Amino acid sequence: MTKLVLYTLHYSPPCRAVELTVKALGLELEQKVVDLLAGAHLKPEFLKLNPQHTIPVLDDGGTIITESHAIMIYLVTKYAKNDTLYPKDPVKQARVNAALHFESGVLFARMRFIFERIIYFGKSDIPEDRIEYVQKAYRLLEDTLTDNFVAGPHMTIADFSCISTISSLKGVVPMEQSEYPKIHAWIERLKQLPYYEEANGGGGDDLGKFVLAKKEENAKA
Ligand SMILES: N[C@@H](CCC(=O)N[C@@H](CS)C(=O)NCC(=O)O)C(=O)O
């Protein structure tokens, strides 16, 4: 098997989603850190890999795959011993795809709208409507969790994708256990994974803390 290389940053939720997938599959990976704050993703050599200048990017023996959801599907399809993380059955797969798109189009998009305002635009306030949009997203996730995992009774890559964002977002927009008991139970379930802490635990908390610290710093500037 060729060596897998992941262009990544531990702060980044989609990178952590891929790291969870890699660990779940028991794959070895070389990590190349892309320092977004230093603009490493805008350098010509990185733009050659991904003209959309986002991380994560996977290099599998010269085959370049961009975008976390596409990377996770690729890794499971190519390397998994069974299809539980991304089922081949069209109905089950459609449920996973729906949850992946929910992460991309709702959770991550709404998180980004707050986090980038603070990190890149130097703001120290979070407008009420942006907070409400996140709370609505929490409600949608809570109502989606009719089973143990986001796409049914078994853990899939959609759980990795959603937890990577939720674990950072909840540090900035509080998520009360009494209001969202199913989300809290789901988070606890995923935390039991032996590789959770290394792949998502620290990074998830750290990004939330980084955004809050930056918010304070911006307020003083
Ligand atoms: N849908 C993409 C989102 C990737 C993304 O936006 N990554 C951020 C870091 S969390 C990034 O690279 N931002 C730099 C940029 O957009 O220029 C995925 O899941 O891979």
The ligand as an SDF file (V2000), in Angstrom:
LIG
                    3D

 20 19  0  0  0  0  0  0  0  0999 V2000
  -16.4130   21.3070    2.7480 N   0  0  0  0  0  0  0  0  0  0  0  0
  -14.9870   21.3790    2.9640 C   0  0  0  0  0  0  0  0  0  0  0  0
  -14.6410   22.5510    3.8660 C   0  0  0  0  0  0  0  0  0  0  0  0
  -13.1410   22.7110    3.9970 C   0  0  0  0  0  0  0  0  0  0  0  0
  -12.7550   24.0340    4.6380 C   0  0  0  0  0  0  0  0  0  0  0  0
  -13.4300   25.0570    4.4540 O   0  0  0  0  0  0  0  0  0  0  0  0
  -11.6520   23.9950    5.3810 N   0  0  0  0  0  0  0  0  0  0  0  0
  -11.1820   25.2160    6.0000 C   0  0  0  0  0  0  0  0  0  0  0  0
  -10.4840   24.8910    7.3200 C   0  0  0  0  0  0  0  0  0  0  0  0
  -11.6170   24.2970    8.4960 S   0  0  0  0  0  0  0  0  0  0  0  0
  -10.1570   25.8790    5.0730 C   0  0  0  0  0  0  0  0  0  0  0  0
   -9.3370   25.2050    4.5080 O   0  0  0  0  0  0  0  0  0  0  0  0
  -10.2460   27.2010    4.9250 N   0  0  0  0  0  0  0  0  0  0  0  0
   -9.3500   27.9600    4.1210 C   0  0  0  0  0  0  0  0  0  0  0  0
  -10.0180   28.6510    2.9770 C   0  0  0  0  0  0  0  0  0  0  0  0
  -11.2410   28.4830    2.7830 O   0  0  0  0  0  0  0  0  0  0  0  0
   -9.3300   29.3840    2.2700 O   0  0  0  0  0  0  0  0  0  0  0  0
  -14.4920   20.0620    3.5550 C   0  0  0  0  0  0  0  0  0  0  0  0
  -15.2630   19.4290    4.2830 O   0  0  0  0  0  0  0  0  0  0  0  0
  -13.3490   19.6870    3.2730 O   0  0  0  0  0  0  0  0  0  0  0  0
  1  2  1  0
  2  3  1  0
  2 18  1  0
  3  4  1  0
  4  5  1  0
  5  6  2  0
  5  7  1  0
  7  8  1  0
  8  9  1  0
  8 11  1  0
  9 10  1  0
 11 12  2  0
 11 13  1  0
 13 14  1  0
 14 15  1  0
 15 16  2  0
 15 17  1  0
 18 19  2  0
 18 20  1  0
M  END
$$$$
